Amino acid sequence: MVNDQAYLEIRGYVEDVFALVDQYLQSLSDYTVPFINLEKVRREEDGGSRIKALLIIGQYGSKEALEKEKDRCLTKIKAAQKKLNDKIALMRSALEKGVTKCSMCNGVGKKYVARYSREDGAVASYLDSEGCPNCSGMGTYELSLQSRDYLAHSLKVVDKVKELGIIFLQTINDSTGSAGLCIDKDIP
């Protein structure tokens, strides 16, 4: 049963990380719209076609608003990438240690229960602890070979997605000369 529970914990990690991957990919996708529109505006302004540039800018209200939208999207990418990196670090730690923390007791091994007693008409409350029923008071689960393989494979997939995101951002850097746009080359 412990290995079954460990697998469920790992599966929860993986589901969480893939939800974060979806957010990361969505933020990359969201970034392309204002970025491409801003590049079109610059091209049209350089080419002398202010009317086409103004039509694009009109969707945002001003060129500054378009710039702010692009910056907002870039901030969203950074936030999604940080959340993803934090969750990946937890997964790597579990894989390296061969154990995962019980989510019910948060690795403490105890479950705290509020208790109440009546004495002389007064109600007193206190916290009582009992062994966590999920992990049998251990606080952690040992990972089975199946859980380790599943976790390792999932991490490889996530690493590839992050690499694609970095390539995407680096391509934007190279095509526009926007130095410093690529925000996180380190994959923990």
Rosetta blueprint (number, residue, H / E / L):
1 M L
2 V H
3 N H
4 D H
5 Q H
6 A H
7 Y H
8 L H
9 E H
10 I H
11 R H
12 G H
13 Y H
14 V H
15 E H
16 D H
17 V H
18 F H
19 A H
20 L H
21 V H
22 D H
23 Q H
24 Y H
25 L H
26 Q H
27 S H
28 L H
29 S H
30 D H
31 Y H
32 T H
33 V H
34 P H
35 F H
36 I H
37 N H
38 L H
39 E H
40 K H
41 V H
42 R H
43 R H
44 E H
45 E H
46 D H
47 G L
48 G L
49 S L
50 R H
51 I H
52 K H
53 A H
54 L H
55 L H
56 I H
57 I H
58 G H
59 Q L
60 Y L
61 G L
62 S L
63 K H
64 E H
65 A H
66 L H
67 E H
68 K H
69 E H
70 K H
71 D H
72 R H
73 C H
74 L H
75 T H
76 K H
77 I H
78 K H
79 A H
80 A H
81 Q H
82 K H
83 K H
84 L H
85 N H
86 D H
87 K H
88 I H
89 A H
90 L H
91 M H
92 R H
93 S H
94 A H
95 L H
96 E H
97 K H
98 G L
99 V E
100 T E
101 K E
102 C L
103 S L
104 M L
105 C L
106 N L
107 G L
108 V L
109 G L
110 K E
111 K E
112 Y E
113 V E
114 A E
115 R E
116 Y E
117 S E
118 R E
119 E E
120 D L
121 G L
122 A E
123 V E
124 A E
125 S E
126 Y E
127 L E
128 D E
129 S E
130 E E
131 G E
132 C L
133 P L
134 N L
135 C L
136 S L
137 G L
138 M L
139 G L
140 T E
141 Y E
142 E E
143 L L
144 S L
145 L H
146 Q H
147 S H
148 R H
149 D H
150 Y H
151 L H
152 A H
153 H H
154 S H
155 L H
156 K H
157 V H
158 V H
159 D H
160 K H
161 V H
162 K H
163 E H
164 L H
165 G H
166 I H
167 I H
168 F H
169 L H
170 Q H
171 T H
172 I H
173 N H
174 D H
175 S H
176 T H
177 G L
178 S L
179 A L
180 G L
181 L L
182 C L
183 I L
184 D L
185 K L
186 D L
187 I L
188 P L
